[in-house]
Amino acid sequence: MIEDKIILGIDPGTTLLGYGLIHIHGKKISLLNFGIIHLDKLPTQNDKLKRIFDRLDGLIIEYKPDEMAIEAPFFGKNVQSMLKLGRAQGVAIAAALKSNLPYEEYSPRRIKQAITGSGAASKEQVAAMLQTILKFDEIPKYLDATDGLAAALCHHYSKGIGENNKSRVSNWEGFIKKNPERKK
């Protein structure tokens, strides 16, 4: 059976949220759309969260993706920023859940690794590689858009196995293999 699906990728943010949509048909990967949701001019956190939900819900209704990939928040020093970012991610996930859209999380490092081969790649390097793979004309002004696209492509390359989908059994088995002395 030929694989045929649409993947929505999300780079959550509280100032800009990036998104990208790709279509997988067999071995062909096509770019459907990518862009950003501007949040910086909205007066309150509640307004930002509502805008995220409404715009993503609209994208889900319009493109009817089969799966969603979202970048997991990285651990920074500013706790307030982390809380805001986590809320933005949660609202994006809620939009997916509303439509029964399965989702998966990927760390920023894993996304960069999947696209460029280096987990330490810059946003510019990720964008340039995506431009080569998906053959779009211009790299956008805001690289959050290509980061959303990168999440979608990482999901495809990872065959849908992200942070939420890792089996506890396989993780435990891997631990025992590496640490046989810990088994009783």
C-alpha positions as semicolon CSV with decimal commas, in nm:
position;residue;x (nm);y (nm);z (nm)
1;M;0,000;0,000;0,000
2;I;0,134;0,344;-0,093
3;E;0,177;0,583;0,196
4;D;-0,043;0,891;0,150
5;K;-0,067;1,138;0,435
6;I;-0,042;1,502;0,533
7;I;0,172;1,603;0,832
8;L;0,137;1,932;1,019
9;G;0,452;2,047;1,196
10;I;0,451;2,306;1,476
11;D;0,727;2,518;1,629
12;P;0,545;2,661;1,933
13;G;0,615;3,013;2,048
14;T;0,457;3,302;2,236
15;T;0,571;3,575;1,996
16;L;0,575;3,375;1,672
17;L;0,446;3,024;1,616
18;G;0,579;2,845;1,309
19;Y;0,391;2,583;1,113
20;G;0,452;2,370;0,807
21;L;0,246;2,119;0,613
22;I;0,387;1,844;0,395
23;H;0,220;1,579;0,184
24;I;0,373;1,233;0,167
25;H;0,270;1,023;-0,132
26;G;0,475;0,709;-0,170
27;K;0,837;0,824;-0,171
28;K;0,748;1,180;-0,280
29;I;0,745;1,463;-0,024
30;S;0,563;1,780;-0,129
31;L;0,540;2,115;0,046
32;L;0,180;2,225;0,098
33;N;0,224;2,540;0,306
34;F;0,434;2,696;0,578
35;G;0,425;3,020;0,770
36;I;0,395;3,186;1,106
37;I;0,125;3,304;1,340
38;H;0,209;3,652;1,474
39;L;0,135;3,681;1,844
40;D;0,354;3,973;1,954
41;K;0,094;4,247;1,913
42;L;-0,176;4,073;2,115
43;P;-0,223;4,235;2,456
44;T;-0,262;3,935;2,686
45;Q;-0,143;3,577;2,719
46;N;-0,506;3,463;2,691
47;D;-0,541;3,644;2,357
48;K;-0,224;3,474;2,231
49;L;-0,342;3,129;2,336
50;K;-0,682;3,184;2,174
51;R;-0,517;3,298;1,849
52;I;-0,295;2,986;1,848
53;F;-0,596;2,759;1,897
54;D;-0,814;2,933;1,640
55;R;-0,548;2,953;1,367
56;L;-0,431;2,594;1,413
57;D;-0,790;2,472;1,422
58;G;-0,840;2,657;1,092
59;L;-0,531;2,496;0,937
60;I;-0,648;2,153;1,053
61;I;-0,993;2,209;0,901
62;E;-0,846;2,343;0,574
63;Y;-0,567;2,089;0,513
64;K;-0,705;1,786;0,702
65;P;-0,366;1,655;0,820
66;D;-0,337;1,294;0,926
67;E;-0,072;1,357;1,194
68;M;0,090;1,645;1,379
69;A;0,449;1,686;1,496
70;I;0,541;1,948;1,752
71;E;0,874;2,067;1,882
72;A;0,911;1,995;2,253
73;P;1,016;2,289;2,471
74;F;1,384;2,299;2,556
75;F;1,487;2,360;2,913
76;G;1,601;2,717;2,961
77;K;1,691;2,921;3,265
78;N;1,385;3,147;3,258
79;V;1,102;2,957;3,427
80;Q;0,835;3,211;3,323
81;S;0,933;3,177;2,957
82;M;0,918;2,798;2,987
83;L;0,569;2,815;3,138
84;K;0,445;3,042;2,859
85;L;0,600;2,820;2,593
86;G;0,448;2,511;2,755
87;R;0,106;2,674;2,747
88;A;0,148;2,758;2,378
89;Q;0,247;2,398;2,310
90;G;-0,048;2,271;2,515
91;V;-0,296;2,484;2,322
92;A;-0,150;2,359;1,992
93;I;-0,191;2,002;2,116
94;A;-0,549;2,080;2,227
95;A;-0,629;2,196;1,871
96;A;-0,502;1,861;1,743
97;L;-0,697;1,667;2,007
98;K;-1,016;1,855;1,917
99;S;-0,994;1,700;1,569
100;N;-0,871;1,359;1,689
101;L;-0,540;1,435;1,518
102;P;-0,261;1,216;1,658
103;Y;0,049;1,410;1,756
104;E;0,408;1,342;1,848
105;E;0,677;1,554;2,016
106;Y;1,039;1,589;1,904
107;S;1,325;1,765;2,079
108;P;1,486;2,059;1,896
109;R;1,812;1,864;1,877
110;R;1,643;1,561;1,723
111;I;1,467;1,776;1,462
112;K;1,793;1,943;1,361
113;Q;1,966;1,603;1,346
114;A;1,692;1,460;1,123
115;I;1,710;1,749;0,876
116;T;2,080;1,840;0,865
117;G;2,262;1,547;1,023
118;S;2,377;1,769;1,312
119;G;2,183;1,827;1,632
120;A;2,376;2,153;1,677
121;A;2,277;2,302;1,338
122;S;2,165;2,665;1,324
123;K;1,816;2,773;1,220
124;E;1,970;2,901;0,897
125;Q;2,128;2,562;0,821
126;V;1,795;2,387;0,882
127;A;1,615;2,635;0,655
128;A;1,872;2,592;0,377
129;M;1,848;2,212;0,391
130;L;1,467;2,229;0,382
131;Q;1,488;2,460;0,081
132;T;1,700;2,197;-0,096
133;I;1,475;1,905;0,001
134;L;1,137;2,071;-0,059
135;K;1,246;2,307;-0,338
136;F;1,086;2,634;-0,230
137;D;1,207;2,962;-0,377
138;E;1,284;3,186;-0,081
139;I;1,380;3,124;0,278
140;P;1,123;3,313;0,485
141;K;1,207;3,617;0,696
142;Y;1,100;3,435;1,012
143;L;1,273;3,099;1,050
144;D;1,003;2,980;1,289
145;A;0,815;2,883;0,970
146;T;1,094;2,654;0,854
147;D;1,125;2,518;1,209
148;G;0,760;2,409;1,190
149;L;0,829;2,251;0,853
150;A;1,134;2,076;1,000
151;A;0,918;1,922;1,274
152;A;0,686;1,775;1,009
153;L;0,973;1,633;0,805
154;C;1,145;1,495;1,116
155;H;0,818;1,317;1,201
156;H;0,814;1,157;0,857
157;Y;1,180;1,055;0,876
158;S;1,123;0,915;1,227
159;K;0,826;0,709;1,107
160;G;0,609;0,876;1,371
161;I;0,818;0,763;1,666
162;G;0,881;1,065;1,885
163;E;0,906;1,132;2,255
164;N;0,543;1,023;2,329
165;N;0,562;0,704;2,126
166;K;0,874;0,546;2,274
167;S;0,792;0,215;2,431
168;R;0,871;0,187;2,800
169;V;0,945;-0,180;2,745
170;S;1,206;-0,113;2,479
171;N;1,359;0,161;2,693
172;W;1,374;-0,077;2,990
173;E;1,517;-0,356;2,774
174;G;1,782;-0,117;2,645
175;F;1,869;-0,017;3,001
176;I;1,908;-0,381;3,110
177;K;2,130;-0,459;2,810
178;K;2,357;-0,166;2,899
179;N;2,350;-0,244;3,272
180;P;2,321;-0,622;3,319
181;E;2,456;-0,595;3,674
182;R;2,146;-0,396;3,774
183;K;1,913;-0,687;3,695
184;K;1,807;-0,895;3,998
